[in-house]
Every structure is written in C-alpha cells, then in structure tokens.
Amino acid sequence: MMFRRSVKTPIEHVVIIFQENHSTTNYFGADLGESPKDLGPRIKDPTDLPPGWPTHGAPTMDNADFLFVRQHYTAAELPIYYNWIKRFPLCDNYYAEYNSPSTPNHWALIAADACGIGDNPHGRLLGWFKGQQKRPPFDIPTIPGLLEKHGLTWKNYGMGAFLDFNEIAGSDNHFDSTEFAQDARAGRLPNVSWLVAPRFALTEHTPDTSSDGMHWVASQVQAVLDGKGWKNTAVFVTWDENGGFYDAKQPPLKEVFEQPKRGIRFWLPKKRQLRWGPRCSCIVLNAFAKQPVDGQAYRPGKEGQPDKSHVSLLRFIVDNFGLDTSSLRPSQRQRLEESSSMMDCFDFKQQPAAPPIARLSDLHLRDKVMRFLGRRQPSPATPAQPTTPAVPGPKRELSRVKGPGGLGL
C-alpha cells in the first residue's frame, strides 16, 4: 500500500527521542488537570519508591490499582518539559504499543511489530516457560529498511534493539548516542533518527533523577536548533512505557496474549492484554507544530482525535515521505493502516512558531522578563537543576545486554 502525502510538508528530518518508564499521569497529569486521587502525592526526584514497587507494566490492567504507584511530577521538577507543553502539542491520548516492559515497545518503534513477544527477551528455557514462541533476531522487514528502499537515509543513535532485526543489524547506520548532537549541529542529520540516552542515568528510568534526563533531552533539541533545523525537523519526545506508574486512562484493548499453562507464571490469568499499554505521552516540537489557541495548548485527546501509540510515529514517517509499504508483512501494514498518524499535531499553513527554550538559564531569563512586564506570576518553585552534568558518558557499544535501548529495562 502506498501512503501518499495528503499535503506536501516542509519536514525533511524526523527525530524520535525515546526515554524510559513514565506514564502520562505520572509526568503530566498535573498539567492535564487530572484528579488528586489519580495523581497521588507529589513525587520526590530521585524517587522515593515504596517497597515492592514494580519496574514495568502490570501483568494485567485489572490489578493496576494495587500494582501501580500513584505519584506525580510538577513544573518544579520538570521545568523544561512543562514549558514545552504550554506551547507545543502534548499527546494526551498516546499509549505504549505493548503492555509490557521496554523491549517490545522498542521493537514496535522500529518495525511496528514485536512478533508476539510481550516481555523482555529471555534465554531459550526461560522464554519457553514464559510462553515466548519466538526469540530475536527476527527476519521481518523494518521501517529503516523501507526507508532505504525509497532512497532515504536513517541513523540509529544508541538503540540496542536495532540489532534484533537481521535486515538492519549489520548496517553501517548504527552510531553512538553522543554523535547525534554533532550531526545535528553540523546539519547532517538523516531523514529519520532514532535516539536514546548514552547512559542509564540520563534515561529518566527510576530511581535515577528525571531532571538529568530532561536536561540531556533538552541539549539534543538545542543541537537541532543550533543546526538551523527548526523548520524542517520534527522532533518527537516520548517514553517507552509507564514503568510501574499509574495512569488515569485504561488503554484500549488491541490484542490479547494467551498465557500457556506451563511454567512459572501459572498464577497469571490465562489471557492478558498485550496491546496497548498505559499512556506514556509524546511531545511534538517543530515550527509547524500546532500552537495554543486562546491560551490552550493543543491536546489531541481533548480535541477528539483518534488515540495514538508508538506505531503512530512510524505512520507519520510513512505519511510524510510517501512510503510504499507493500513489502511489509500484512500484520505490519495493518497496524500502520489502523494507527492514527501524528499529522494532526501539525498545521503547515500557520506562521512558523518560535523555537522552544532548551536551556534552563534561558528559561530563568524568560521568567524574569515576563515578570518585569507583568505577564505572568513567578514559578511555584525553583526549577530543578541537573544533579550531574548532562553531558555524554563513555562511548557505549550496541549490544543485547541490559542497558539503554530498551533491553532489559
């Protein structure tokens, strides 16, 4: 099937920044006006997690009330993110593709498919006990492979899950995460970039501080701005899954996983929700991302737009570049066809918006100027400072071991 552009867009580059383990209610529920019961107490950062805190999505959505943690962040803990979502779209109806830990969601963001695996991959014996019928590497088409067939370029900056697909595992397009900012500033970004943090402490995965990860993300966005890519580069900032944090909305049921009778998970229900997982948000940054109307930033869910998931980002890539998906598997094409594109977050006829503030010092200066002009009240609390410099760590080789990139997180 050919997805043709319904409108010729100025977007020449797409950047997906994939962070870790926060639900929409946990991160942005305070801005969305969600109920105190759903929000729970304000979180400490680094988080003070209760005993028995689960690190990933619950085995079944039915027991979310006691398996998920109800705590929330505010603008004081996440000042840059909250500044962005006041001006740019925050997808309040954006769900994880899989109700699972990280890895299947990383696979979905590469190939629109996790081959029926709803858990992090395990060894052959443990995988058999957990009902995993397949193990990576996979022999299925991918979106990066599709881009190549259309003469378009892509780079993977640090995401280890790329090595789980035979089609692209041996590509020369795998780079360390630290090289993204260099490429962005030099104006040599490919058509599509997948980017994860260069070290675990910057992924926002609890119990590490979210502030450090936020500042790292902001530094990558600043690199895009420095490279004059604001008008032709769409940046999507999202999180792979809810990480054990409660979300106020029940995810739509898209697919069921039937638990085998064998093995160590005999206490789980015979069937559980495989797709989708809890909301995990997506921030859309671009000069043509929809701007606030009457002081209200664009929220697709509140506007009645169809729900979105990680595959919606792939649908945007397909739509934007007019890709022919006939070489994909039927299940992949079906997911793309059923997914709501991120196109509704853009208005290519609007006056280009000013770039976002990506440095905390600039945010402080803006606040001072606005207070001087009498246009806003002081921030409710002093914005969080990074506890460690948001600079790249040691160069990391891509691997299938535990670490950033959704492998075992």
FIRO-296014 format. One line per field, with one value per residue (C-alpha): residue in one letter; x, y, z. Coordinates in steps of 0.25 Angstrom, whole numbers. Layout:
N
rest: [A;...]
xx: [X;...]
yy: [Y;...]
zz: [Z;...]
% end
This chain:
409
rest: [M;M;F;R;R;S;V;K;T;P;I;E;H;V;V;I;I;F;Q;E;N;H;S;T;T;N;Y;F;G;A;D;L;G;E;S;P;K;D;L;G;P;R;I;K;D;P;T;D;L;P;P;G;W;P;T;H;G;A;P;T;M;D;N;A;D;F;L;F;V;R;Q;H;Y;T;A;A;E;L;P;I;Y;Y;N;W;I;K;R;F;P;L;C;D;N;Y;Y;A;E;Y;N;S;P;S;T;P;N;H;W;A;L;I;A;A;D;A;C;G;I;G;D;N;P;H;G;R;L;L;G;W;F;K;G;Q;Q;K;R;P;P;F;D;I;P;T;I;P;G;L;L;E;K;H;G;L;T;W;K;N;Y;G;M;G;A;F;L;D;F;N;E;I;A;G;S;D;N;H;F;D;S;T;E;F;A;Q;D;A;R;A;G;R;L;P;N;V;S;W;L;V;A;P;R;F;A;L;T;E;H;T;P;D;T;S;S;D;G;M;H;W;V;A;S;Q;V;Q;A;V;L;D;G;K;G;W;K;N;T;A;V;F;V;T;W;D;E;N;G;G;F;Y;D;A;K;Q;P;P;L;K;E;V;F;E;Q;P;K;R;G;I;R;F;W;L;P;K;K;R;Q;L;R;W;G;P;R;C;S;C;I;V;L;N;A;F;A;K;Q;P;V;D;G;Q;A;Y;R;P;G;K;E;G;Q;P;D;K;S;H;V;S;L;L;R;F;I;V;D;N;F;G;L;D;T;S;S;L;R;P;S;Q;R;Q;R;L;E;E;S;S;S;M;M;D;C;F;D;F;K;Q;Q;P;A;A;P;P;I;A;R;L;S;D;L;H;L;R;D;K;V;M;R;F;L;G;R;R;Q;P;S;P;A;T;P;A;Q;P;T;T;P;A;V;P;G;P;K;R;E;L;S;R;V;K;G;P;G;G;L;G;L]
xx: [0;5;3;3;5;-8;-1;14;21;34;38;51;56;49;56;50;56;52;53;49;38;27;12;5;-2;11;18;8;-5;-3;-4;-15;-24;-25;-32;-24;-27;-21;-9;-5;5;16;28;42;53;61;48;45;39;31;35;31;30;28;38;29;15;6;3;-12;-19;-29;-19;-14;-19;-10;2;4;9;1;11;13;23;20;27;36;42;41;42;47;37;25;30;29;15;10;14;14;5;6;-1;-10;-16;-3;-1;10;9;11;6;20;34;43;48;35;32;46;43;30;37;46;37;22;23;29;26;16;26;20;32;47;54;59;68;62;58;52;46;39;34;28;21;31;29;40;53;62;68;55;54;44;44;47;44;59;59;47;54;66;57;52;66;64;74;73;82;81;88;90;77;81;68;72;82;70;66;74;70;78;87;99;96;107;96;98;105;107;97;107;109;95;97;110;102;90;99;106;93;96;84;78;63;60;68;65;72;73;82;96;96;86;86;80;69;59;58;55;61;71;67;57;64;77;70;61;73;80;68;68;82;79;67;77;87;75;73;88;88;77;67;56;46;50;52;40;45;37;40;33;35;35;25;19;30;20;14;-1;-9;-23;-28;-30;-22;-31;-30;-24;-18;-19;-7;-11;-3;2;-1;13;24;26;15;3;-3;-6;-19;-20;-21;-16;-15;-3;-6;-8;-1;-3;-1;13;12;18;23;23;34;34;32;19;14;0;1;-8;-22;-27;-16;-19;-8;-12;-16;-21;-29;-37;-39;-46;-34;-32;-23;-9;3;17;13;7;21;24;11;16;29;21;11;22;31;20;26;20;18;15;28;24;17;1;1;11;3;-10;-4;1;-13;-20;-11;-14;-3;3;0;-12;-1;3;-2;7;-1;2;12;25;26;38;47;45;54;64;73;69;77;69;56;60;63;50;43;50;46;31;30;36;26;15;10;12;14;27;29;23;36;51;52;60;75;83;90;100;105;96;108;111;117;127;124;116;115;102;99;87;91;84;85;79;72;60;68;64;59]
yy: [0;14;25;37;51;58;71;74;76;84;73;67;61;53;51;41;43;30;32;22;18;29;29;42;43;42;52;62;59;72;80;72;75;60;57;57;42;38;48;43;51;59;51;53;53;44;36;30;18;9;-5;-15;-5;-11;-7;-9;-10;-19;-33;-29;-16;-21;-20;-7;-1;-8;-11;3;15;27;39;51;62;76;88;90;76;77;91;90;79;87;100;92;86;100;104;91;78;68;56;53;40;34;19;9;-1;-12;-14;-19;-15;-7;-16;-20;-5;-2;-13;-7;7;0;-10;-7;-22;-29;-43;-46;-45;-37;-37;-35;-46;-57;-69;-81;-89;-77;-72;-85;-84;-70;-74;-67;-74;-66;-60;-50;-48;-46;-48;-37;-24;-11;3;7;-4;2;16;10;4;18;25;31;31;27;26;19;26;16;8;-7;-13;-10;-22;-31;-30;-37;-27;-16;-22;-21;-7;4;13;10;21;24;34;44;46;51;65;66;62;72;84;81;80;66;58;47;47;39;38;29;34;28;33;30;25;19;31;40;31;36;22;22;23;32;46;51;64;59;52;64;73;63;63;78;78;69;79;90;83;83;98;101;93;102;90;96;98;85;75;69;65;55;53;40;30;15;10;14;8;3;17;18;25;30;24;10;6;1;-14;-17;-30;-42;-51;-65;-70;-84;-94;-98;-91;-81;-72;-81;-71;-61;-60;-69;-57;-43;-30;-30;-17;-6;-2;10;24;29;43;49;64;69;80;87;101;96;88;94;106;109;115;125;121;106;97;86;73;62;55;67;71;57;52;37;30;29;19;17;12;26;31;21;25;39;35;27;38;49;42;35;21;9;-2;-13;-20;-21;-33;-32;-30;-19;-12;-14;-7;5;6;5;15;30;38;49;59;65;71;80;92;94;107;114;125;117;117;122;111;105;108;97;103;105;118;124;119;127;139;138;137;150;157;153;156;170;172;167;156;144;140;135;120;112;106;107;99;86;87;75;68;63;69;66;62;49;38;28;23;10;-1;-6;-19;-28;-27;-19;-4;8;4;-4;-17;-22;-8]
zz: [0;-3;7;-1;5;6;7;3;17;20;29;23;36;47;61;71;85;93;108;119;128;132;130;125;139;146;138;132;140;148;135;129;141;146;159;172;174;161;163;177;185;178;175;180;170;171;174;188;183;192;196;185;174;160;150;138;133;141;136;135;135;144;156;153;165;175;165;160;168;169;169;161;156;154;147;158;155;140;137;122;119;125;117;104;107;109;95;87;86;97;92;104;97;93;98;99;88;97;111;115;119;110;99;91;91;85;74;71;69;59;51;56;62;74;68;78;90;101;110;110;103;111;109;101;114;122;109;107;122;119;106;97;84;77;80;74;64;55;40;37;29;37;35;34;23;16;16;9;-2;-5;-5;8;20;35;47;60;71;82;82;84;79;65;66;68;53;43;32;39;49;40;35;36;41;56;63;78;84;87;72;70;75;66;54;57;59;46;39;34;41;32;28;41;54;66;79;93;104;104;119;128;138;126;122;133;138;152;162;155;155;143;144;138;127;124;122;113;104;104;100;88;84;85;76;65;67;66;53;47;47;54;42;34;46;54;68;76;91;97;107;104;115;128;137;148;150;150;138;139;126;123;110;98;96;83;85;95;99;103;115;113;125;126;134;146;142;145;155;144;136;124;116;117;110;100;93;96;109;118;113;112;105;93;92;78;74;61;55;49;62;65;74;86;83;94;103;102;96;86;93;82;93;97;82;80;71;70;80;77;80;77;63;61;59;49;42;42;35;25;22;22;12;4;6;-1;10;1;5;19;25;26;41;40;29;37;49;41;34;47;54;55;49;57;45;53;62;51;43;31;28;41;43;48;63;70;75;89;101;103;113;128;128;117;124;136;128;121;134;139;127;127;142;139;128;138;129;138;152;158;156;168;172;167;155;157;154;148;159;149;136;125;116;109;117;111;98;98;88;84;90;94;109;119;117;110;97;104;106;120;125]
% end
